[in-house]
Amino acid sequence: MLKKLSVAVAAALLASCAVPTSQHKTAGSADGQYETSDAPIQDKAATAQQVANALLKHNSPLHPDAKLAQYDNLWQRVADQMTLTVPDNDDIESQKRFFIRNQKLLKTASENAAPFLYHIVTELERRNMPLELALLPIVESTYNPKAGSFSGVLGIWQFSAGTGRNFGLKQNAWYDGRRDVIESSRAAMDYLQYLYSNVDQDWLSAVAAFNAGEGRVFKAIERNRYRGKPTDFWSLNLPKQNTSYIPKLLALAELLKNTEKYAIPMPVLANQPQTKVIQINRGLDLNKAADLLDISVAEIRRLNPGFKSTTVPSASYQLVVPFGSAEDIDQQLAALPKVKVAPVASTGRYKVKSGDSLSKIAAAHKTSVKAIQQANQLSNSQLKIGQQLIIPGLAKPAEPSVVASSDKKTTSGAQTYTVKSGDSVWEISQKLKVSSEQLKKWNKLNAKTQLKPGQKLTYYKMSEQQANAVAKTMTYKVKPGDSLASIAQRFNVKVADIVKWNNIKANKYLQPGQELTLYLAS
């Protein structure tokens, strides 16, 4: 890891950040679908990612040039460098009025951004990206790293799980990089640079693709190009509900540039780093780290929202600490007692190692031996080195997909299960060896249904023939030109099932490199 990186070196690295822009229409495509080159997204953003890692992960403070260092207020530094054109637009005017009426929202966003904004602004400057992008997390999440939605997106940039993984964000039982502000900002800039190079270098179209999905915007550009029309954002035929955040972003930019005109007090943040980043390569107890840093546990967790608990796993991670911490704080942290945590893959599965036992694995992952046995259908406590175990609550096992919910001809008669305290639908389905979806349908349960101790649930046992025909699971990586229909046809499954298994929308464009879980009949 670099300890120091001069502006000259950064400039040299950035000169190599150009991302390939090859695109072409798919031959014979009936719907005009086009595809990018066969290289995965990760490859297209690799150079930008290397630069971001070098700039954001080193221990030295980020040094702006002399002119930028003269600012007292970081937000003023942002305002004076904004360059995007703000047109006379009714939607933008409407959003201005909204923010003027809701100035508390801007204050909250500024407070949330305070520990991290200096890093984000400096990195945008070094990448020569528009400073308006520093306002995008206000639109997305009010800079709240815990912000999420029903669609499963998380963090200040609202990354989905698949896109986050494509751009290097770790996601496992202990940590979610989408909530790590420094790491997710690096990934967001990589992604935006990739999009910018593929939307005729129009930053508004890149932002639209970032939020609404690149497939939708790429196709709109291709349609306009085919018809000889302009391909800038304002000329594209895009659903208004998918692009409403563009007027929000531009309205914020206009207000920040003209605070006196609109009688809005400019947020004030010191134009200097509030935090620094330390590389951690060992298990760490954040409670002990907080004591060492002389800050509260709540504060260290606020600076490091990517960690799901006060335990940092035994792997390579970043730790964000107050900027005024001792120069040798990394050495002091390294001297703290190590915390041993069993690693868990992002899929929620654990690979058995020499010396492992069920009790040891259960304790490490805060579950019970019985729960692991049930999740993996183990009849005893014997384990084999290299064996893959599902960790309950961290992964969804493959479910039987042969028996339809209404098909009871080949099942035994109805049986009854009495709900116990602490039971969940998933745990009950594992005990009964039926799928959770079947159990829900048989008992007319939905996602909001609360199980109560003593409640009676009806279930039907599978016949031996059906039990031998349980689904096998596979992960499929989406290729350029793929659609839900083509994938469903290739693997002889239903589009509706792919949508359900992966919690995605049927009308959402797939992204190259996106991973889909499929359950195939044996």
N, C-alpha and C positions, 0 to 999 in steps of 0.2 A: 504494500500500500504506500502510495506516495505520501511523504511527510510535508513536502512543499511543492507547489506548482506555480511557476511564474505566469504572468499574463501572456508573455511571449510564447511560452510552451503551450498554453491553453489555446492561443490563436492558431498555432501550427496544427494542433489536434483538431480543432474545429474546422480547419480548412478541408479536412478529409471526411466531414460529416455528411456529404451529399448522399442521399439515398436513391437507389435506382428507381426510375420512374416508368419502366417499361409496362405498358398496358396494351391489350389488343382485344378486339371483339372475338368471341368464341365462334369458330367456324360453324355455320349451320345453325346457330342458336336462334330458336324461334322467338324468344322473348327479348332478344337484343342484349342478353347478359354478356358481360365481358369479364375478363379475368386479368389478374396481375401476373407477373412472371412466377415461375414455379418455386422460386426461393421463398422460404417461410418468412413470416413477419419478423421473427427474431433476427434473421440474417440481415434484413433491410435496416434494422435499427441498431445493429451491433456496434457500429462505430460511434454513434451518438451515445450509446449506453456506456461504452468505455470512457468517453470524455466525461459523462455525468458522474460516473463512479470516481474518477480521478479528482473531480472538482468538489464533490459533495462528501466524500468519505475520509478526507485526510484530516489530520489533527490541527493543522495551522489555521488561523483565522482567515476568512476570505477578504482579500484586499481590493477594494474598488480603486479606480483611477483617481487622480487628485481632484478633478472637478466634482465627481460624484461624492467624494468623501466630505466635501464642504457643506453638503445639505445637513440641516439639523433634524428634519423630519423625513423619515423613510417614505411616507406616503407622498410627500411633495416630490421626492426623487422619482417616484413612479409616475406621477401626474405629468411632470415636465418632459418625460421621454415617450409618452404615448403618441402613436403615429397613425392609428387606424382612422379612416374617414367616418364621421358620424353623419349620415344623411338626414334630411328633414323628413321624418317618418312618423305617422300617427302612432304606431306601436311603440316606438322609442319614446315619444312624448308621454304616452300612457304610463310607461315604466318609470320615467322620471318622476311623475306625480306620485307613483306608488312609493318610491324610495324616499321622496321628500316627506311623505306622510308617515313613513316607518323608519325614522332615523335611528331608533333603538337597534334595529337589525344591523345597521352598519357599525354601530358601536360594539355590538356583540361579536361581529365578524372580526373586527380589528383586534379585540381582546383575545379571541381564539388564535388569530394569526401571529400574535406578538412573538412567541418563541421561535418561529420558523420563517417569517416573512423575509428577513434579511438574506437567508440562504436562497430562497426562491427567487427573489429579485436579482441577486448577483448572478445566479445561474442563467436566468433569462437574458441578462445583459451579455454574458459571455457566449451564449449561443446565438446572439443577435436575433432573438425572438421578440415579438411585440410585448411591451410591458403591460398592455391590457390583459394579457394572460394571467397576470398576478391577481386579477379581479375574478377570474373564472371560478375559483373555489368559493367565492362569496355567493355566486349564482347557484353553484352546485350544492353547497352544504353549509354556508356561512362559516366556512373554515372549521367545521366541527368534525374531527377525525372519527367520531363514533356514529356519524350520520349514516343511515342505511335506508333501504326501501324494500317494498314487498317483492321487487324483482331480483333482489339479492345483491345489488350494488352497494359498495361500502367506501367510506373514507372521504377525505376532502375533495377528491377528484371523482368519486363515485365509480370506481372500477368494478366491472363484473369479475367473477372468479376466473373465467377463461382468458379474458383480455389481460388481467393482472398476471397470470402465469406466462402468457406469451411475451410479456415485457419484463420478466425476471422477478416478479413479486412472489416470495415464498408464502405458502399458505399451509399450515399444519395445525396440529392440536394445541400448540403453545403460542403460535405467532401468526398474524395475518398482515402481510406487507401492504395490503391496501389501506390499512389504518396507520401505518408508519408514515408520518408526514414527509420526512426527508426522502425515503425510498420511493414512495408513491409519486412524489413530485418529479423525481428523476425519471420514473417510468412514464408519467404523463407527458413530459417534455419529449422523450423518445417517441412516444406514440404520435404526438402532435407534429413532430418533424417528419415522421413517416407519412402522415396524412397530407401535410402541406406539399410534399413532393409528388403526391398522386392526385391533387385537385387543382392542377394548373397554378400552383403557388399562390393560392388565395387563402389567407389566414381565416377569414370568416367561414369559408367552406370547410376548412380543416376543423374548426371548432364545431361546426354543425355535424360533421362526420364523427367527431369524438363523442358527441352526446347522443345523436340519433342513430348511429350505426353507419359504418363506412359504405356498406353495400348500397344503401338507399341513396346516399349522396353521389357515389361513384356512378350509379346508373343514371341519375338525373343529369350529371355532367355529360355522360356518353350520349344521352338522348339529344341534348342541346347541340352537342358537337355534330351529331349525325344530321340534324336539321339545319345546320349552319347558323345556330343562334349563339349569343355570348354564353360563356360558361362560368361567369362570376357568380357569387352566392345570390345576389339579388335577382339574377336572371333565371335561377333554377326553379323548377316546379316541385316544391317540397311541401308536405303537409304542414300547416301552420302550427299544429300542436306539437310537432317534432322540432321546431326551430324557434320557439318563443323565447328561448334563453339568449338568442343573438341580440334582440332588442334590449333585453335586460343587461347584457354585458356592455353594450354601447351606451345605454343610459347611465350606467354606473361610471363609465369612463368620462362621459360629458359632465356629470356632476362633480367628479373629482377634479377635473381640469378647471371648473368654473364654480368653485365653492362660494365665492363672494356673490356672484351673479344670482345663485339659487339660494343664498342665505343658509347654507349648510356648513356647520363647523367641520373643518377638515380633521379627520382622525389624526392623532399624534403618536408616532412611534419613533423612538430614538434611532438615528441612522447608524447603527452599529450592531454587531451580532449579539444576540441574547443567549445563544447556546453554542456548544461545539459538539462535534461527533467523535466518539471513541470506538475503535474496533474491539469487539469482545469475541474471544474464541474459546470460551469455556462456560460451564454452567455457573449461574450467578443468582443469588438471592437479592431481589430488589429492596427488600426491607433492610438488609445490611448495607447495601449500596447507598440507600437514602441516609442512613446514620452517618456513613463516611462523608457524604456530601453536605451534611448538615441541612437537609431539606426533608420535607414530609414525604411519606410514601405516596400520598395523593399527588404531590407535585412531580415526583419521578415518573409516576404512571401517566400523568398528563403530558410529560415530555416524550414518553415512549408508549403511545397508545397501541402500537402494533402487538405488544405482548398481552396475552389473554389473562395472565395471572402475574403474581410477583416472582415467578420463576422464569429465568432465561435459560433455554436449553443448551446442551453441550454442543454447540456448533458456532459457525461464524455469523455474528450479528453486529449491528451498530447499537450503541447506547448514546442517547442524547443527554448531555449534562449542562448545567448552567455555565455560561462563558467564563465566569470568574473563578471556576474551580481551579485547584492547584495544577501547576504545569505537569506534575508527575502523577496526576489522578489516575491515569491508565495503569501505572505500576501499583498504585495503592489498591485499586480494584482487583488487580491480578493477585494481590496478596491475600484477599479475602478467602475464606473456606470455599472450596468448590462444591457446587450442587450437582449431583449426578441425576440426570434425567434420561430415561430411555427414549431414544429417537422414535418418532412416528412419522411416516410418510404423509404427504398431503392427502392421500386417499383415505387416511385413517386406518391403515394396516401396519402391523408391526412384524418384523422379521426376527424369528427366534435365534438367539445367539447361544454360544457355549456358556453353561452356568445358569441359564435362565430357568425359572420355574413359574408356574401360573400365579402363585402368590406374589412373587417378586414383580412380575409384569403388572398384575392388578394394582399393587401398591403404587407403582411408578405412574400409572395412568389414572389413579383415583377412581377405580372401579372395583368390582368384586370378582373372585375366582368363578363363582357361579354364573355371573353375567357373561364372562368371557367364554365359559363352556357352552352356555346357551347360544351365544352369538355365532360360535364356530361349530356347534353340534358335536362337542367333544363328550365322549362317554366316560373318559377318565382324565387323569392329570398328566399323562405322559406327553412329552413334546419332542419334536425332532429339530435339530439345528437346521436353519434355513426355512422352516415352516412359516407360512404367512398367516397371521392371526388378525381377524377383524376386532378392532377395539370398540366396544359398545358406546354409542353416542357420538362417535367420531367418523363413522362411515356407514353407508347403507349397503348391506349385503345384497347379493343377487337374490331376487325373489322368484318363487315359482310363477310362471306366466302361462301355464297350460290350461288350468281350470278357469273357465269364465265364472263370474260371480253368480250367475243364475243357473249354471250347469251343475246339477246335483245328482245326475243319473248314476255317475260312477263314483260317488262319494258315499261314505257310510251315513247313517242317520244323524240328525241334528244332535249336537251335544252342547252343554252349557259350561261356561267358565265364570267364576265369581271374581270380580275385580278386587284386588288387595290394595292396601295403602301404598302409594308410590308407583303403582303400575302405570305404564304407558302403552299405547296401541302397539308400538314397535316391540316392546318387551313381551307383551302377551302373544303377539304373532310368532315370536321366536320360540316361546314355550310350547305353543300349540302346533308349531311347524306348518303354519299357513302364511300366506302373504298378508301384509298389513292392509293392502288395498282390498283384498277379499274380506277381511275382518270388518273393515269400514262399511263395505257395501252390504254385507249380511246383516249388520246392525244399524244401518242408516246413520253412520257417524260422519262428521265432517271435521275440517281443521279446527273449528272453534269448539267442538264438543268437549266438555270436561268430564273425564271419567270419575266416578264416585265409588269409594269402597263399598262392597256389597252389591254393586250393580251386576246384573246377569247379562252375559254376552253369548250369543249363539254362534257356533262354528261347525264346520263339516270337515271331517278328516279326509285326506286324499286317499285314493286307492293306491295299492303298491305300484301299479303300472304308471300312474301319474307321478308318484313320488320319485320314480326313476327317470322321469322326463322333465326334471326341473331345469330352469334356464341356466345357461352358462353366460358369464358376463365378459364383455370386451370393451376396450376403449378405442374409439375411432377418431383419428385426427383429420379434420376437415381440409380438403384440398381446394385450390382455386377452381371455381365453376361448379362446386357441389351445391346441391339444394337438399332440403329435407326429403322431397319426393324421390330424388335419385338415390339417396342413401337408403331410404326405406325399401325401394325396389331392389337394390343390390343385396340387402341382407334379409329380404322377405319378412319385413316387419311393417307395422303401420306408422304413418306420420304422427298420428295422435299419440302413439305409445312413446315415440322418440321425444315428443314435446313434454309428455308427462314425466318420463324418466329423468330428463335433464332440466326440468323447471324452466322451459323457455317458451317464447311465444311463437305460434305457428307462422305468423307473418313477419317474423324478425329475420333479417338476412344473416346467414352464417358467415363467419370470418375465417379466412385461411389460417390454419394452425389451431383453431378452436377444438377442444376435445369433447366428444360425446360418449356417454355411456350407453351401451346397447345390451339388451338381454336376449340371447338367442336360444331357441329350443335345441336341446342336445340331439 
